[in-house]
Amino acid sequence: MDNLTHSLVGLLVGETAAAVATRPEPGLPAEKKRTAILGLMLVGSNFPDFDLLYTALDGSKLGYILHHRGYTHTIVGALLATALMLGICEWWMHRRQLQPAAKDPLQLLGVALLAPLLHIAMDFSNNYGVHPFWPFYNGWLYDDSVFIIEPLLWGVAAPLALLFRSIWARSAIWLVLIGGAGLCLFSGLVPLLSGCVYLAVTAALLGLATQAPRIALFAGIAGWLLTTTVFMVSSHMAGTRIDALAVLEFPGFRTLDHVLTPMPVNPLCWDVLLVQKNATEEVVRRATLSLAPRWVRADRCPDGVASNQTTAKLRPVSAVSGPAIHWRGEVTTAIDLIRQLVDNSCEAEGFMRFARAPFLHNEHVSNAPFTLGDLRYDREAGAGFAELQIVPSPLAKRCSTMPPWLPPRGDVLVAAPSAPEREKE
């Protein structure tokens, strides 16, 4: 998720926790405790993205690809972040000569641990993925359910526009809510009906905040959880349908994965990447899927995620489009070529520890570099952040230390066992 969404949800949870935890009892003064809770939630909800600092120092595409959502996006990283934030909080209380009661440190510990774990869980909800269980399991986990910028997750934070104490903080929330309305109504990414849902949710929570502030905070959290649940259920439905279509339309291919991306404020329209292979080729097919074709045909769904200008040279899909599915194109790569490139290039090996829908392109010119990319993020004719130009080297490959992430397409890189080998197993 984007850091604005992380911050808003973190502050919403923090304000709710502060409303419950700050009572006129011995220990930290209510206002100081609220400040500590909000500070921990704001910093902790963004802490895992501090990996952007060392990816910036590296300065390379491959460094960003390998290290963003890396070690800081793990449970181990969350524990270290919690310890660091609690240490700073302890120093702050000591400097202010604050005397916490026995329960205060436990409450602050709970908030400090929740914040980075909440960030990791929200990042899990989209198609970029996380690997939270390092070093015990180094594979990527994806939920493919929520768009990376989801205005509804801004709208559920509406009570903060009235409940924050600082006029600057309230003004910032108002600007976000207005920006969300503009995105819904004027960007072309959100259908009018969905835009009206955003406006209704925001208005209802603002009205509730004027009458029952604490209830409004809990209603905001319920709205966040409900939004996420609706998209998760819709994602499961979309995955089931695309897998069934794959069996009917492409009987000569085995489905390896499907990458799903919803439209903002719209759980009915999905961008789909269907990753398949046969004995010699890996194929990534792009489509738009509608879960309610009677209401909105697939070819009428907003297409803000897909692009007609891509580095991958997409060709028409042989399957026929219909009201529920609109095929946009496909790219085919020889499996042996991917394996050879990985065997002879450290950059290719590193990139394949990230790529979920890989494609390979070259200009068929002598000594011309290959372009190795991930169709998830191929939205321009030039090389984007998820596309590398690689020149194979005839020299023996000597790679520097790489993160231990398991390649998402290990099922392409590793040859399947032969029939006699399978019988032995």
SULGIFEN-V50761 format. One record per residue. N is the residue number from 1. SS is DSSP state (h for helix, s for strand, l for the rest). OMEGA is omega in degrees with one decimal (* if undefined). BURIAL is + if it has 9 or more other C-alpha atoms within 8 Angstrom, else -. Layout:
n:N ss:SS omega:OMEGA burial:BURIAL
n:N ss:SS omega:OMEGA burial:BURIAL
This chain:
n:1 ss:l omega:176.1 burial:+
n:2 ss:l omega:-174.5 burial:-
n:3 ss:h omega:175.8 burial:-
n:4 ss:h omega:179.1 burial:-
n:5 ss:h omega:176.2 burial:+
n:6 ss:h omega:-177.6 burial:+
n:7 ss:h omega:-177.3 burial:+
n:8 ss:h omega:179.8 burial:+
n:9 ss:h omega:177.7 burial:+
n:10 ss:h omega:179.3 burial:+
n:11 ss:h omega:176.5 burial:+
n:12 ss:h omega:177.8 burial:+
n:13 ss:h omega:-179.6 burial:+
n:14 ss:h omega:179.0 burial:+
n:15 ss:h omega:177.5 burial:+
n:16 ss:h omega:177.9 burial:+
n:17 ss:h omega:179.1 burial:+
n:18 ss:h omega:178.9 burial:+
n:19 ss:h omega:179.8 burial:+
n:20 ss:h omega:-170.4 burial:-
n:21 ss:h omega:-175.6 burial:-
n:22 ss:l omega:178.1 burial:+
n:23 ss:l omega:-179.0 burial:-
n:24 ss:l omega:179.2 burial:-
n:25 ss:l omega:176.8 burial:-
n:26 ss:l omega:-179.4 burial:-
n:27 ss:l omega:-179.3 burial:+
n:28 ss:l omega:173.7 burial:+
n:29 ss:l omega:-172.9 burial:+
n:30 ss:h omega:-176.7 burial:+
n:31 ss:h omega:177.9 burial:-
n:32 ss:h omega:179.3 burial:-
n:33 ss:h omega:177.2 burial:+
n:34 ss:h omega:178.3 burial:+
n:35 ss:h omega:-179.7 burial:-
n:36 ss:h omega:-177.8 burial:+
n:37 ss:h omega:-179.6 burial:+
n:38 ss:h omega:177.9 burial:+
n:39 ss:h omega:179.0 burial:-
n:40 ss:h omega:-178.8 burial:+
n:41 ss:h omega:-179.5 burial:+
n:42 ss:h omega:-179.1 burial:+
n:43 ss:h omega:-177.3 burial:+
n:44 ss:h omega:179.7 burial:+
n:45 ss:h omega:177.3 burial:+
n:46 ss:h omega:-172.7 burial:+
n:47 ss:h omega:-179.2 burial:+
n:48 ss:h omega:-179.8 burial:+
n:49 ss:h omega:171.7 burial:+
n:50 ss:h omega:174.5 burial:+
n:51 ss:h omega:177.0 burial:+
n:52 ss:h omega:178.8 burial:+
n:53 ss:h omega:-178.4 burial:-
n:54 ss:h omega:171.3 burial:-
n:55 ss:h omega:176.8 burial:+
n:56 ss:h omega:178.5 burial:+
n:57 ss:h omega:177.8 burial:-
n:58 ss:h omega:173.2 burial:-
n:59 ss:l omega:-178.2 burial:-
n:60 ss:l omega:175.8 burial:-
n:61 ss:h omega:-176.6 burial:+
n:62 ss:h omega:177.5 burial:+
n:63 ss:h omega:177.4 burial:+
n:64 ss:h omega:-176.6 burial:+
n:65 ss:h omega:-175.2 burial:+
n:66 ss:h omega:-170.6 burial:+
n:67 ss:h omega:174.2 burial:+
n:68 ss:l omega:-170.4 burial:+
n:69 ss:l omega:-179.2 burial:+
n:70 ss:l omega:-171.8 burial:+
n:71 ss:h omega:-179.9 burial:+
n:72 ss:h omega:178.6 burial:+
n:73 ss:h omega:178.9 burial:+
n:74 ss:l omega:177.7 burial:+
n:75 ss:h omega:176.2 burial:+
n:76 ss:h omega:177.9 burial:+
n:77 ss:h omega:178.7 burial:+
n:78 ss:h omega:178.3 burial:+
n:79 ss:h omega:178.0 burial:+
n:80 ss:h omega:177.2 burial:-
n:81 ss:h omega:179.0 burial:+
n:82 ss:h omega:-179.8 burial:+
n:83 ss:h omega:-179.9 burial:-
n:84 ss:h omega:-178.5 burial:-
n:85 ss:h omega:178.4 burial:+
n:86 ss:h omega:176.3 burial:+
n:87 ss:h omega:177.9 burial:-
n:88 ss:h omega:179.7 burial:-
n:89 ss:h omega:177.8 burial:+
n:90 ss:h omega:177.0 burial:-
n:91 ss:h omega:179.7 burial:-
n:92 ss:h omega:179.9 burial:-
n:93 ss:h omega:179.7 burial:+
n:94 ss:h omega:-179.3 burial:-
n:95 ss:h omega:178.4 burial:-
n:96 ss:l omega:179.8 burial:-
n:97 ss:l omega:178.5 burial:-
n:98 ss:l omega:-178.1 burial:-
n:99 ss:l omega:-179.3 burial:-
n:100 ss:l omega:171.7 burial:+
n:101 ss:l omega:-175.0 burial:+
n:102 ss:h omega:-176.2 burial:-
n:103 ss:h omega:-175.3 burial:-
n:104 ss:h omega:179.0 burial:+
n:105 ss:h omega:178.8 burial:+
n:106 ss:h omega:178.7 burial:-
n:107 ss:h omega:178.3 burial:+
n:108 ss:h omega:175.9 burial:+
n:109 ss:h omega:179.5 burial:+
n:110 ss:h omega:179.4 burial:-
n:111 ss:h omega:-177.6 burial:+
n:112 ss:h omega:178.2 burial:+
n:113 ss:h omega:-178.4 burial:+
n:114 ss:h omega:-171.2 burial:+
n:115 ss:h omega:179.8 burial:+
n:116 ss:h omega:177.1 burial:+
n:117 ss:h omega:176.8 burial:+
n:118 ss:h omega:176.9 burial:+
n:119 ss:h omega:-178.2 burial:+
n:120 ss:h omega:-180.0 burial:+
n:121 ss:h omega:179.5 burial:-
n:122 ss:h omega:176.6 burial:+
n:123 ss:h omega:176.0 burial:+
n:124 ss:h omega:-172.1 burial:+
n:125 ss:l omega:178.7 burial:+
n:126 ss:l omega:-169.3 burial:+
n:127 ss:l omega:176.7 burial:+
n:128 ss:l omega:173.6 burial:-
n:129 ss:l omega:176.5 burial:+
n:130 ss:s omega:172.3 burial:+
n:131 ss:l omega:-168.8 burial:+
n:132 ss:l omega:-171.2 burial:-
n:133 ss:l omega:172.1 burial:+
n:134 ss:l omega:4.6 burial:+
n:135 ss:l omega:-176.2 burial:-
n:136 ss:l omega:174.5 burial:-
n:137 ss:l omega:-172.4 burial:-
n:138 ss:l omega:178.4 burial:+
n:139 ss:l omega:177.0 burial:+
n:140 ss:l omega:175.3 burial:+
n:141 ss:s omega:-178.1 burial:-
n:142 ss:l omega:173.5 burial:+
n:143 ss:l omega:174.3 burial:+
n:144 ss:l omega:-173.3 burial:+
n:145 ss:l omega:-174.6 burial:+
n:146 ss:l omega:176.7 burial:+
n:147 ss:l omega:-173.6 burial:+
n:148 ss:l omega:172.8 burial:-
n:149 ss:l omega:-176.3 burial:-
n:150 ss:l omega:-177.0 burial:+
n:151 ss:l omega:178.7 burial:+
n:152 ss:h omega:177.4 burial:+
n:153 ss:h omega:168.4 burial:+
n:154 ss:h omega:-177.0 burial:+
n:155 ss:h omega:-178.0 burial:+
n:156 ss:l omega:177.0 burial:+
n:157 ss:l omega:-176.1 burial:+
n:158 ss:l omega:-179.8 burial:+
n:159 ss:l omega:-179.6 burial:+
n:160 ss:h omega:179.9 burial:+
n:161 ss:h omega:179.4 burial:+
n:162 ss:h omega:-170.8 burial:+
n:163 ss:h omega:176.0 burial:+
n:164 ss:l omega:-177.1 burial:+
n:165 ss:l omega:-176.0 burial:-
n:166 ss:l omega:178.1 burial:-
n:167 ss:h omega:178.5 burial:-
n:168 ss:h omega:179.0 burial:-
n:169 ss:h omega:178.3 burial:+
n:170 ss:h omega:-179.9 burial:+
n:171 ss:h omega:179.5 burial:+
n:172 ss:h omega:178.9 burial:+
n:173 ss:h omega:178.1 burial:+
n:174 ss:h omega:178.8 burial:+
n:175 ss:h omega:178.5 burial:-
n:176 ss:h omega:-179.0 burial:+
n:177 ss:h omega:178.0 burial:+
n:178 ss:h omega:176.5 burial:-
n:179 ss:h omega:176.7 burial:-
n:180 ss:h omega:177.3 burial:+
n:181 ss:h omega:178.1 burial:+
n:182 ss:h omega:178.1 burial:+
n:183 ss:h omega:-178.1 burial:+
n:184 ss:h omega:-170.8 burial:+
n:185 ss:h omega:-169.8 burial:+
n:186 ss:h omega:-176.3 burial:-
n:187 ss:l omega:-174.8 burial:-
n:188 ss:l omega:178.9 burial:-
n:189 ss:l omega:-171.9 burial:+
n:190 ss:l omega:174.6 burial:+
n:191 ss:l omega:-176.5 burial:+
n:192 ss:h omega:-179.5 burial:-
n:193 ss:h omega:178.4 burial:-
n:194 ss:h omega:175.8 burial:+
n:195 ss:h omega:177.1 burial:+
n:196 ss:h omega:175.9 burial:-
n:197 ss:h omega:177.8 burial:-
n:198 ss:h omega:-179.0 burial:+
n:199 ss:h omega:-179.4 burial:+
n:200 ss:h omega:179.1 burial:-
n:201 ss:h omega:-179.1 burial:+
n:202 ss:h omega:-178.8 burial:+
n:203 ss:h omega:-179.0 burial:-
n:204 ss:h omega:-179.5 burial:-
n:205 ss:h omega:175.1 burial:+
n:206 ss:h omega:177.8 burial:+
n:207 ss:h omega:179.5 burial:-
n:208 ss:h omega:-179.6 burial:+
n:209 ss:h omega:179.2 burial:+
n:210 ss:h omega:-176.1 burial:-
n:211 ss:h omega:-175.4 burial:-
n:212 ss:l omega:-172.8 burial:-
n:213 ss:h omega:-177.2 burial:+
n:214 ss:h omega:178.3 burial:+
n:215 ss:h omega:178.8 burial:+
n:216 ss:h omega:178.2 burial:+
n:217 ss:h omega:178.2 burial:+
n:218 ss:h omega:177.1 burial:+
n:219 ss:h omega:176.5 burial:+
n:220 ss:h omega:177.7 burial:+
n:221 ss:h omega:177.9 burial:+
n:222 ss:h omega:177.5 burial:-
n:223 ss:h omega:176.6 burial:+
n:224 ss:h omega:-179.1 burial:+
n:225 ss:h omega:179.0 burial:-
n:226 ss:h omega:178.1 burial:-
n:227 ss:h omega:-179.3 burial:+
n:228 ss:h omega:-179.7 burial:+
n:229 ss:h omega:179.4 burial:-
n:230 ss:h omega:179.9 burial:+
n:231 ss:h omega:177.9 burial:+
n:232 ss:h omega:178.7 burial:+
n:233 ss:h omega:179.1 burial:-
n:234 ss:h omega:178.0 burial:+
n:235 ss:h omega:177.8 burial:+
n:236 ss:h omega:178.4 burial:-
n:237 ss:h omega:179.9 burial:+
n:238 ss:h omega:178.6 burial:+
n:239 ss:h omega:178.8 burial:+
n:240 ss:h omega:-178.2 burial:-
n:241 ss:h omega:-178.4 burial:-
n:242 ss:h omega:177.0 burial:+
n:243 ss:h omega:177.9 burial:+
n:244 ss:h omega:177.3 burial:-
n:245 ss:h omega:-178.9 burial:-
n:246 ss:h omega:179.0 burial:+
n:247 ss:h omega:-177.9 burial:-
n:248 ss:h omega:-171.3 burial:-
n:249 ss:h omega:-173.7 burial:-
n:250 ss:l omega:-174.5 burial:-
n:251 ss:l omega:-179.2 burial:-
n:252 ss:l omega:-176.8 burial:-
n:253 ss:l omega:174.7 burial:-
n:254 ss:s omega:179.6 burial:-
n:255 ss:s omega:177.7 burial:+
n:256 ss:s omega:-173.0 burial:-
n:257 ss:s omega:165.5 burial:-
n:258 ss:s omega:179.9 burial:+
n:259 ss:s omega:-173.8 burial:+
n:260 ss:s omega:177.1 burial:+
n:261 ss:s omega:178.4 burial:+
n:262 ss:s omega:169.5 burial:+
n:263 ss:s omega:178.2 burial:+
n:264 ss:l omega:177.5 burial:+
n:265 ss:l omega:-173.0 burial:+
n:266 ss:s omega:-179.2 burial:+
n:267 ss:s omega:-178.2 burial:+
n:268 ss:s omega:-176.7 burial:+
n:269 ss:s omega:-174.7 burial:+
n:270 ss:s omega:167.9 burial:+
n:271 ss:s omega:-173.5 burial:+
n:272 ss:s omega:165.9 burial:+
n:273 ss:s omega:179.6 burial:+
n:274 ss:s omega:-177.1 burial:+
n:275 ss:s omega:-177.0 burial:+
n:276 ss:s omega:173.8 burial:+
n:277 ss:s omega:167.2 burial:+
n:278 ss:l omega:-174.4 burial:+
n:279 ss:l omega:-172.4 burial:-
n:280 ss:l omega:-172.1 burial:-
n:281 ss:s omega:167.5 burial:+
n:282 ss:s omega:-177.6 burial:+
n:283 ss:s omega:173.4 burial:+
n:284 ss:s omega:-178.1 burial:+
n:285 ss:s omega:-180.0 burial:+
n:286 ss:s omega:-179.7 burial:+
n:287 ss:s omega:168.5 burial:+
n:288 ss:s omega:-177.0 burial:+
n:289 ss:s omega:173.9 burial:+
n:290 ss:s omega:177.3 burial:+
n:291 ss:l omega:179.8 burial:+
n:292 ss:l omega:-174.7 burial:+
n:293 ss:l omega:176.7 burial:+
n:294 ss:l omega:179.1 burial:-
n:295 ss:l omega:-179.5 burial:-
n:296 ss:l omega:177.6 burial:+
n:297 ss:l omega:-179.0 burial:+
n:298 ss:h omega:-178.4 burial:+
n:299 ss:h omega:175.5 burial:-
n:300 ss:h omega:178.1 burial:-
n:301 ss:l omega:174.0 burial:+
n:302 ss:l omega:-176.7 burial:+
n:303 ss:l omega:-177.1 burial:+
n:304 ss:l omega:-178.6 burial:-
n:305 ss:l omega:-179.3 burial:-
n:306 ss:l omega:179.1 burial:-
n:307 ss:l omega:175.8 burial:+
n:308 ss:l omega:178.7 burial:-
n:309 ss:l omega:-177.5 burial:-
n:310 ss:l omega:173.5 burial:+
n:311 ss:l omega:176.5 burial:+
n:312 ss:l omega:179.5 burial:+
n:313 ss:l omega:-176.6 burial:-
n:314 ss:l omega:175.4 burial:-
n:315 ss:s omega:-178.2 burial:-
n:316 ss:l omega:176.7 burial:-
n:317 ss:l omega:-177.5 burial:+
n:318 ss:l omega:-178.8 burial:-
n:319 ss:l omega:-178.0 burial:-
n:320 ss:l omega:176.0 burial:-
n:321 ss:l omega:178.3 burial:-
n:322 ss:l omega:-178.8 burial:-
n:323 ss:l omega:-175.3 burial:+
n:324 ss:l omega:-175.6 burial:+
n:325 ss:s omega:176.9 burial:+
n:326 ss:s omega:-178.9 burial:+
n:327 ss:s omega:-174.6 burial:+
n:328 ss:s omega:179.9 burial:+
n:329 ss:s omega:-179.3 burial:+
n:330 ss:s omega:175.7 burial:+
n:331 ss:s omega:-176.2 burial:+
n:332 ss:s omega:179.0 burial:+
n:333 ss:s omega:176.3 burial:+
n:334 ss:s omega:-177.5 burial:+
n:335 ss:h omega:-179.9 burial:+
n:336 ss:h omega:-179.7 burial:-
n:337 ss:h omega:176.7 burial:-
n:338 ss:h omega:-178.5 burial:+
n:339 ss:h omega:179.6 burial:+
n:340 ss:h omega:179.9 burial:-
n:341 ss:h omega:178.3 burial:+
n:342 ss:h omega:179.9 burial:+
n:343 ss:h omega:-173.1 burial:+
n:344 ss:h omega:-176.8 burial:+
n:345 ss:l omega:176.0 burial:+
n:346 ss:h omega:178.8 burial:+
n:347 ss:h omega:179.1 burial:+
n:348 ss:h omega:178.3 burial:+
n:349 ss:h omega:179.2 burial:+
n:350 ss:h omega:-178.6 burial:+
n:351 ss:h omega:-178.2 burial:+
n:352 ss:l omega:171.3 burial:+
n:353 ss:l omega:179.6 burial:+
n:354 ss:l omega:-168.2 burial:+
n:355 ss:l omega:179.5 burial:+
n:356 ss:l omega:177.6 burial:+
n:357 ss:l omega:-171.1 burial:+
n:358 ss:s omega:170.5 burial:+
n:359 ss:s omega:-178.9 burial:+
n:360 ss:s omega:-177.9 burial:+
n:361 ss:s omega:169.9 burial:+
n:362 ss:l omega:-174.3 burial:+
n:363 ss:l omega:-179.6 burial:-
n:364 ss:l omega:176.3 burial:-
n:365 ss:l omega:-178.5 burial:-
n:366 ss:l omega:178.2 burial:-
n:367 ss:l omega:176.9 burial:-
n:368 ss:l omega:179.9 burial:+
n:369 ss:l omega:171.2 burial:+
n:370 ss:s omega:169.2 burial:+
n:371 ss:s omega:177.7 burial:+
n:372 ss:s omega:-174.5 burial:+
n:373 ss:s omega:177.1 burial:+
n:374 ss:s omega:-173.2 burial:+
n:375 ss:h omega:175.5 burial:+
n:376 ss:h omega:-172.0 burial:-
n:377 ss:h omega:177.5 burial:-
n:378 ss:l omega:-175.3 burial:+
n:379 ss:l omega:179.3 burial:+
n:380 ss:l omega:-178.0 burial:+
n:381 ss:l omega:177.5 burial:-
n:382 ss:l omega:-178.0 burial:-
n:383 ss:l omega:176.7 burial:+
n:384 ss:l omega:-175.2 burial:+
n:385 ss:l omega:-177.0 burial:-
n:386 ss:l omega:176.9 burial:+
n:387 ss:s omega:-179.2 burial:+
n:388 ss:s omega:171.0 burial:+
n:389 ss:s omega:-171.2 burial:-
n:390 ss:s omega:174.6 burial:+
n:391 ss:l omega:-180.0 burial:+
n:392 ss:l omega:-180.0 burial:-
n:393 ss:l omega:177.3 burial:-
n:394 ss:l omega:-178.3 burial:-
n:395 ss:l omega:178.5 burial:-
n:396 ss:l omega:-176.1 burial:-
n:397 ss:l omega:176.1 burial:+
n:398 ss:l omega:-173.6 burial:-
n:399 ss:l omega:171.5 burial:-
n:400 ss:l omega:-176.8 burial:-
n:401 ss:l omega:178.6 burial:-
n:402 ss:l omega:173.7 burial:-
n:403 ss:l omega:-173.4 burial:-
n:404 ss:l omega:-175.6 burial:-
n:405 ss:l omega:178.8 burial:+
n:406 ss:l omega:180.0 burial:+
n:407 ss:l omega:176.8 burial:+
n:408 ss:l omega:179.9 burial:+
n:409 ss:l omega:170.6 burial:+
n:410 ss:h omega:178.0 burial:-
n:411 ss:h omega:172.9 burial:+
n:412 ss:h omega:-175.5 burial:+
n:413 ss:h omega:-177.5 burial:+
n:414 ss:l omega:-179.9 burial:-
n:415 ss:l omega:176.4 burial:-
n:416 ss:l omega:178.7 burial:-
n:417 ss:l omega:177.8 burial:-
n:418 ss:l omega:-178.1 burial:-
n:419 ss:h omega:178.8 burial:-
n:420 ss:h omega:178.8 burial:-
n:421 ss:h omega:178.0 burial:-
n:422 ss:h omega:179.1 burial:-
n:423 ss:h omega:178.2 burial:-
n:424 ss:h omega:179.0 burial:-
n:425 ss:l omega:* burial:-
